[in-house]
Amino acid sequence: MAVKQEFKSFDDLLATSDLPILVDFYAPWCGPCQMMAKILADVGAQMKHQVRVVKINTDNYPALATEHQIQSLPTLVLFKHGQPVERIEGVVPANQLMQRLQAFL
């Protein structure tokens, strides 16, 4: 499950996590992003001890979207030890997403 949380900086968020972080770069007006929301909730619940799911609204954080070269929504980026290790664009079924994540955990 994704948790809404304020953070001082994205780097702080990455540095303080003891788990890999799956970042969902999304926008509220994006239809496919809405489809991914339920998938991410399911994946987050099933993998809660292996990965932390964080949602970042690109409308609210455009500099982060630019920094991470987000050009299509939704884009998922898996960060491990503060570094991006996997990037997934578009809607992906839960079982396929979990398989891709397992390779990096």
Helices and strands as residue ranges (DSSP letters): H 10-16, E 21-26, H 31-46, E 52-57, H 62-67, E 75-80, E 83-89, H 94-102
